[in-house]
Amino acid sequence: MVIILLSGLLGLLTPAHATGKRCQMNAIERSKCIIEAILADISRSYKEIGGGGISAIKQNSTTSFTVSIAQEGRVDLLTYEAQVDGKGKVSVSKTGTDTQSR
């Protein structure tokens, strides 16, 4: 299901990582739009194709998320910060990467 979701999201983003659609401003829809933009960025930029895939997506604050990607013997942690403008347009930027040993 993740592969289908990721492949479907590739067409939604511009080079600035902004979704082409407008997001509702309630908390659930805003989080959903941000996660879709993050998944599209991972699909486009994450090159470690081995391992076990995405094991968690954690919302740290209203606009900050950490994605855990299981690899053999480690977990890669990708931290993203998002902006949602007044019209609901989402853009994300990767603010950090870390690795956790298992």
JORA-V438887 format. One record per helix or strand of 2 or more residues. SS is the DSSP state (H for helix, E for strand). FROM is the first residue (numbers start at 1). TO is the last residue. If there is no record, write none. Layout:
{{SS	FROM	TO} {SS	FROM	TO}}
This chain:
{{H	2	12} {E	18	19} {H	27	45} {E	53	59} {E	64	71} {E	74	84} {E	90	101}}
